[in-house]
Amino acid sequence: MDAPKAKTDVLYVRVTPEFKQQFIEAAARFEMAPADVVRELAQAFVEGRVTVKPPQKMKEFYDVP
């Protein structure tokens, strides 16, 4: 079995303190660390396993030709 690749790069995102707490609690329900959830979501997005549906009020933001 190959050794896992070192994780050397970082993605940053700013959120409100309330959102951060909600995210931590949601990750805990899956018994995962928040960083692991973000990593899995990012990987799934890149692989096409996750799709993002725009909220109705911001639809024009997502309408990119």
C-alpha positions as a Markdown table, in Angstrom:
| # | Residue | x | y | z |
|---|---|---|---|---|
| 1 | Met | 0.0 | 0.0 | 0.0 |
| 2 | Asp | 1.3 | 3.4 | -0.9 |
| 3 | Ala | 1.9 | 6.0 | 1.8 |
| 4 | Pro | -0.5 | 8.9 | 1.7 |
| 5 | Lys | 0.7 | 12.1 | 0.1 |
| 6 | Ala | 1.7 | 14.9 | 2.4 |
| 7 | Lys | -0.9 | 17.7 | 2.7 |
| 8 | Thr | 1.1 | 20.9 | 2.2 |
| 9 | Asp | -1.3 | 23.4 | 0.6 |
| 10 | Val | -4.1 | 25.2 | 2.3 |
| 11 | Leu | -7.5 | 26.5 | 1.3 |
| 12 | Tyr | -9.0 | 29.3 | 3.4 |
| 13 | Val | -12.6 | 30.5 | 3.8 |
| 14 | Arg | -14.1 | 33.2 | 6.0 |
| 15 | Val | -17.3 | 32.4 | 7.8 |
| 16 | Thr | -19.3 | 33.9 | 10.6 |
| 17 | Pro | -18.7 | 32.5 | 14.1 |
| 18 | Glu | -22.3 | 31.2 | 14.1 |
| 19 | Phe | -21.7 | 29.3 | 10.8 |
| 20 | Lys | -18.4 | 27.9 | 12.1 |
| 21 | Gln | -20.1 | 26.5 | 15.2 |
| 22 | Gln | -22.9 | 25.0 | 13.1 |
| 23 | Phe | -20.4 | 23.4 | 10.8 |
| 24 | Ile | -18.4 | 22.0 | 13.7 |
| 25 | Glu | -21.6 | 20.5 | 15.2 |
| 26 | Ala | -22.7 | 19.0 | 11.8 |
| 27 | Ala | -19.2 | 17.4 | 11.4 |
| 28 | Ala | -19.4 | 16.0 | 14.9 |
| 29 | Arg | -22.7 | 14.2 | 14.0 |
| 30 | Phe | -20.7 | 12.3 | 11.4 |
| 31 | Glu | -17.9 | 11.8 | 13.9 |
| 32 | Met | -15.5 | 13.7 | 11.6 |
| 33 | Ala | -13.2 | 16.6 | 12.1 |
| 34 | Pro | -14.3 | 19.8 | 10.3 |
| 35 | Ala | -11.1 | 19.8 | 8.2 |
| 36 | Asp | -11.9 | 16.2 | 7.1 |
| 37 | Val | -15.4 | 17.2 | 6.0 |
| 38 | Val | -14.1 | 20.2 | 4.0 |
| 39 | Arg | -11.4 | 18.0 | 2.4 |
| 40 | Glu | -14.0 | 15.4 | 1.5 |
| 41 | Leu | -16.4 | 18.0 | 0.1 |
| 42 | Ala | -13.7 | 19.6 | -2.0 |
| 43 | Gln | -12.5 | 16.2 | -3.4 |
| 44 | Ala | -16.1 | 15.2 | -4.2 |
| 45 | Phe | -16.6 | 18.6 | -6.0 |
| 46 | Val | -13.5 | 18.1 | -8.1 |
| 47 | Glu | -14.5 | 14.6 | -8.9 |
| 48 | Gly | -18.1 | 15.7 | -9.9 |
| 49 | Arg | -19.8 | 13.8 | -7.1 |
| 50 | Val | -21.2 | 17.0 | -5.6 |
| 51 | Thr | -23.2 | 19.6 | -7.4 |
| 52 | Val | -24.0 | 23.1 | -6.1 |
| 53 | Lys | -27.5 | 24.4 | -6.6 |
| 54 | Pro | -27.7 | 28.2 | -6.4 |
| 55 | Pro | -30.1 | 29.7 | -4.0 |
| 56 | Gln | -33.0 | 31.5 | -5.7 |
| 57 | Lys | -32.0 | 35.0 | -4.5 |
| 58 | Met | -28.5 | 34.6 | -5.9 |
| 59 | Lys | -29.3 | 32.9 | -9.2 |
| 60 | Glu | -27.8 | 35.6 | -11.3 |
| 61 | Phe | -24.4 | 35.2 | -9.5 |
| 62 | Tyr | -24.2 | 31.6 | -10.8 |
| 63 | Asp | -25.3 | 32.4 | -14.3 |
| 64 | Val | -21.9 | 32.5 | -15.9 |
| 65 | Pro | -21.7 | 31.9 | -19.7 |
